[in-house]
Amino acid sequence: MKVPNTDVKIMTIGILIIGYGTRNGNLEQILQSQVRRLRCRGWEHVAEAYFRVSEPSIPEALGRLVKEGADEIIAIPYYIAEGKLTKDLIPEKLGMSALDCCEVESGGKKVTVRLAPAFCHDRRLTSIVLDRIADAGGDLDSGILIIGHGTRHDSLSNMRIVRLNAERLKRIGYRNVEYSFNEFCDPPIKDCLDRLEKNGAKKIIAVPLFVAMGLHLGTEITEQLGIPDYSSGGDITVNGRTIPLAYTRPVEDDPRITDLLEETVRESF
């Protein structure tokens, strides 16, 4: 899509959706789905890229957009929260000397690259969490466990975003809500299951606030929850009591994230 700037010159916009990469998950399918949706919304120059493992790499995808004729590129991290990757490592792969916007060279051509923030505080994340709860047969009396990755970054953004979504559920009226992390941050999953049981939960719904399935969700978190790997839940025993636990899908390629991606592009130019 061509967007006019204040100098009248018509600029060709490129959109680069950046994920971490995966060996065992569905991140590639998710990003490819979002690319197709944005193209069908009229954005001609859209590509996905990965920090590691998956292809294309960030420099390769950037180069392809430049070859297609993109003059200005908006790079959007497909991440729940900010961290070292979005603040340091991805800008480095993009060749950015400034964090938010700067001129970079690719294939002998200079282009402007803008780096958008991660999803962070956007309320569409909470809306997705609520729908995951509904789809799992939950209600305001269900025990709700929102699970984040955890972070070692000084900003503690992942911890704050996971906690924020738990607080939003409490304000809506959910009476038994906990949040926990797979690693790096407290509280651990085991402690939260203990609190949910002591608060009388008859059913627990665990919602992973992640962008995709993978080893973290499929094996590490399931082990801590006490359910089979890559399962959607099962009966668990907490403090001697058997409780049914539903384990939902992560955010993945929810159409509300497509809306968020497009809104991010439009607000950047």
C-alpha positions as CSV (number, residue, x, y, z in Angstrom):
1,M,0.0,0.0,0.0
2,K,1.3,3.5,-0.9
3,V,0.8,6.2,1.7
4,P,1.4,9.9,0.9
5,N,3.8,11.8,3.3
6,T,3.9,15.5,4.0
7,D,6.4,16.0,1.1
8,V,3.8,14.8,-1.4
9,K,6.1,12.0,-2.6
10,I,4.3,8.7,-2.5
11,M,6.0,6.3,-0.2
12,T,5.8,2.5,-0.5
13,I,5.2,0.9,2.9
14,G,6.6,-2.5,3.8
15,I,5.4,-4.5,6.9
16,L,7.8,-6.9,8.6
17,I,6.3,-9.1,11.3
18,I,9.0,-10.5,13.5
19,G,8.8,-13.7,15.6
20,Y,11.4,-15.5,17.7
21,G,11.5,-18.7,15.7
22,T,10.7,-22.3,16.5
23,R,11.7,-26.0,16.0
24,N,8.6,-27.7,17.4
25,G,5.9,-25.1,17.5
26,N,3.4,-23.4,15.2
27,L,4.8,-19.9,15.1
28,E,5.6,-20.1,11.4
29,Q,2.0,-21.0,10.5
30,I,0.8,-18.1,12.8
31,L,2.9,-15.5,11.2
32,Q,2.2,-16.7,7.7
33,S,-1.5,-16.5,8.5
34,Q,-1.2,-12.9,9.6
35,V,0.8,-12.0,6.5
36,R,-1.9,-13.4,4.3
37,R,-4.6,-11.5,6.1
38,L,-2.8,-8.2,5.9
39,R,-2.2,-8.7,2.1
40,C,-5.9,-9.4,1.7
41,R,-6.6,-6.1,3.5
42,G,-4.7,-4.3,0.8
43,W,-1.1,-4.2,2.2
44,E,0.9,-5.4,-0.7
45,H,4.4,-5.6,0.8
46,V,4.2,-7.8,3.9
47,A,6.7,-10.4,5.1
48,E,7.5,-12.4,8.2
49,A,10.9,-12.9,9.7
50,Y,12.5,-14.7,12.6
51,F,15.2,-13.9,15.1
52,R,16.6,-17.4,15.1
53,V,16.0,-21.0,13.9
54,S,13.2,-20.4,11.4
55,E,13.6,-18.7,8.0
56,P,13.7,-16.1,6.6
57,S,16.0,-14.3,9.0
58,I,15.4,-10.6,9.8
59,P,18.1,-9.3,7.4
60,E,16.8,-11.6,4.6
61,A,13.2,-10.5,4.9
62,L,14.2,-6.9,5.2
63,G,16.1,-7.2,2.0
64,R,13.2,-8.8,0.2
65,L,10.9,-5.9,1.1
66,V,13.5,-3.4,-0.1
67,K,13.8,-5.3,-3.4
68,E,10.0,-5.1,-3.8
69,G,10.3,-1.4,-3.6
70,A,9.5,-0.5,0.0
71,D,10.8,2.9,1.0
72,E,9.6,2.8,4.6
73,I,9.3,-0.3,6.7
74,I,7.4,-0.9,9.9
75,A,8.8,-3.8,11.9
76,I,6.3,-5.3,14.4
77,P,7.6,-7.8,17.0
78,Y,5.1,-10.6,17.4
79,Y,5.6,-10.7,21.2
80,I,3.4,-10.4,24.2
81,A,5.8,-7.9,26.0
82,E,9.0,-6.0,25.7
83,G,12.4,-7.5,26.6
84,K,16.0,-7.8,25.5
85,L,14.9,-9.2,22.2
86,T,12.6,-6.2,21.3
87,K,14.8,-3.6,22.9
88,D,18.3,-4.7,21.8
89,L,18.6,-7.8,19.7
90,I,16.0,-7.2,17.1
91,P,17.0,-3.6,16.5
92,E,20.6,-4.9,16.0
93,K,19.4,-7.4,13.4
94,L,17.6,-4.6,11.6
95,G,20.7,-2.5,11.6
96,M,19.1,0.2,13.6
97,S,21.2,2.6,15.5
98,A,18.2,4.3,17.2
99,L,15.5,2.3,18.9
100,D,12.3,3.6,17.4
101,C,13.1,4.9,13.9
102,C,16.2,5.4,11.8
103,E,17.6,5.0,8.3
104,V,19.3,1.7,7.4
105,E,20.9,0.3,4.3
106,S,19.9,-2.9,2.7
107,G,20.9,-4.1,-0.8
108,G,22.6,-0.8,-1.5
109,K,19.4,1.2,-0.8
110,K,18.7,3.4,2.2
111,V,15.3,3.0,3.7
112,T,13.6,4.2,6.9
113,V,12.8,1.5,9.4
114,R,10.4,2.1,12.3
115,L,10.2,-0.4,15.1
116,A,6.8,-0.8,16.7
117,P,6.3,-2.0,20.3
118,A,5.2,-5.5,21.4
119,F,1.5,-6.1,22.1
120,C,1.9,-5.1,25.8
121,H,-1.0,-3.3,27.4
122,D,-3.4,-3.7,24.5
123,R,-6.9,-4.7,25.8
124,R,-7.3,-7.1,22.9
125,L,-5.0,-9.5,24.8
126,T,-7.5,-9.4,27.7
127,S,-10.4,-10.0,25.3
128,I,-8.6,-13.1,23.9
129,V,-8.0,-14.4,27.5
130,L,-11.7,-14.0,28.3
131,D,-12.7,-15.9,25.2
132,R,-10.3,-18.7,26.0
133,I,-12.0,-18.9,29.4
134,A,-15.5,-19.0,27.8
135,D,-14.5,-21.6,25.3
136,A,-13.2,-23.8,28.2
137,G,-16.6,-23.6,29.9
138,G,-15.5,-21.2,32.6
139,D,-17.4,-18.5,34.5
140,L,-16.7,-15.9,37.1
141,D,-16.4,-18.6,39.8
142,S,-13.9,-20.7,38.0
143,G,-10.3,-20.8,39.2
144,I,-8.3,-18.8,36.6
145,L,-4.5,-19.2,36.2
146,I,-2.8,-16.8,33.6
147,I,0.6,-18.1,32.8
148,G,3.5,-16.0,31.3
149,H,6.9,-16.9,30.1
150,G,8.8,-14.8,32.7
151,T,11.7,-12.5,32.1
152,R,15.2,-11.5,33.2
153,H,15.0,-8.1,31.5
154,D,15.3,-5.1,33.8
155,S,11.9,-3.7,32.6
156,L,10.1,-6.8,33.9
157,S,7.6,-6.1,31.1
158,N,6.4,-9.7,30.7
159,M,5.7,-10.0,34.4
160,R,3.9,-6.7,34.4
161,I,1.7,-7.5,31.4
162,V,0.7,-10.9,32.8
163,R,-0.1,-9.4,36.1
164,L,-2.1,-6.6,34.4
165,N,-4.3,-9.1,32.6
166,A,-5.0,-10.9,35.9
167,E,-5.9,-7.6,37.5
168,R,-8.3,-6.8,34.7
169,L,-10.1,-10.1,35.2
170,K,-10.5,-9.4,38.9
171,R,-12.0,-5.9,38.1
172,I,-14.5,-7.6,35.7
173,G,-15.6,-9.8,38.6
174,Y,-13.6,-13.0,38.5
175,R,-13.3,-14.1,42.1
176,N,-10.4,-16.6,42.0
177,V,-7.6,-15.4,39.7
178,E,-3.9,-16.1,40.0
179,Y,-0.9,-15.4,37.6
180,S,2.3,-17.3,37.4
181,F,5.4,-17.9,35.2
182,N,7.1,-20.8,33.5
183,E,10.6,-19.5,34.6
184,F,12.6,-16.5,35.9
185,C,9.7,-14.8,37.8
186,D,7.6,-15.6,40.8
187,P,5.1,-16.9,41.7
188,P,5.7,-20.4,40.3
189,I,2.8,-22.4,38.9
190,K,2.7,-24.9,41.8
191,D,2.1,-22.2,44.4
192,C,-0.7,-20.7,42.4
193,L,-2.5,-24.0,42.0
194,D,-2.2,-24.4,45.8
195,R,-3.9,-21.0,46.3
196,L,-6.6,-21.7,43.8
197,E,-7.4,-25.0,45.5
198,K,-7.4,-23.3,49.0
199,N,-9.8,-20.7,47.6
200,G,-12.3,-23.4,46.7
201,A,-11.8,-23.8,43.0
202,K,-14.0,-26.5,41.6
203,K,-12.5,-26.1,38.1
204,I,-9.2,-24.5,37.0
205,I,-8.7,-22.9,33.6
206,A,-5.0,-22.3,32.8
207,V,-4.5,-19.6,30.0
208,P,-1.0,-19.3,28.6
209,L,-0.4,-15.7,27.6
210,F,2.1,-16.7,24.9
211,V,1.9,-16.1,21.1
212,A,2.3,-19.7,20.0
213,M,2.6,-23.4,20.9
214,G,6.0,-24.9,21.5
215,L,8.2,-26.7,24.0
216,H,7.4,-24.2,26.8
217,L,3.7,-24.8,26.5
218,G,3.7,-28.3,25.3
219,T,6.1,-29.9,27.8
220,E,7.5,-27.5,30.5
221,I,4.2,-25.9,31.6
222,T,2.2,-29.1,31.3
223,E,4.6,-30.9,33.6
224,Q,4.2,-28.1,36.2
225,L,0.4,-28.3,35.8
226,G,0.4,-32.0,36.2
227,I,-1.3,-32.8,32.8
228,P,-0.1,-34.8,29.8
229,D,2.3,-33.1,27.4
230,Y,0.6,-31.3,24.5
231,S,-2.8,-31.9,26.0
232,S,-5.8,-29.6,26.7
233,G,-6.0,-30.5,30.3
234,G,-7.1,-33.3,32.7
235,D,-7.7,-34.0,36.3
236,I,-5.0,-32.9,38.7
237,T,-4.5,-33.4,42.4
238,V,-3.8,-30.4,44.6
239,N,-3.6,-30.8,48.4
240,G,-5.2,-34.2,48.1
241,R,-8.2,-32.9,46.1
242,T,-8.9,-33.8,42.5
243,I,-9.8,-30.8,40.3
244,P,-10.5,-30.8,36.6
245,L,-8.1,-28.4,34.8
246,A,-8.6,-27.0,31.3
247,Y,-5.5,-25.8,29.4
248,T,-6.3,-23.4,26.7
249,R,-4.6,-22.4,23.5
250,P,-2.3,-19.3,23.5
251,V,-3.0,-16.1,21.5
252,E,-1.8,-17.6,18.2
253,D,-3.3,-15.9,15.0
254,D,-6.4,-14.5,16.6
255,P,-8.1,-12.1,14.2
256,R,-7.9,-9.4,16.9
257,I,-4.2,-9.5,16.6
258,T,-4.5,-8.9,12.9
259,D,-6.5,-5.8,13.7
260,L,-3.8,-4.7,16.1
261,L,-1.1,-5.2,13.5
262,E,-3.0,-3.1,10.9
263,E,-3.7,-0.4,13.5
264,T,-0.1,-0.3,14.4
265,V,0.9,0.3,10.8
266,R,-1.7,3.0,10.2
267,E,-0.7,4.8,13.4
268,S,3.0,4.8,12.4
269,F,2.6,6.8,9.2
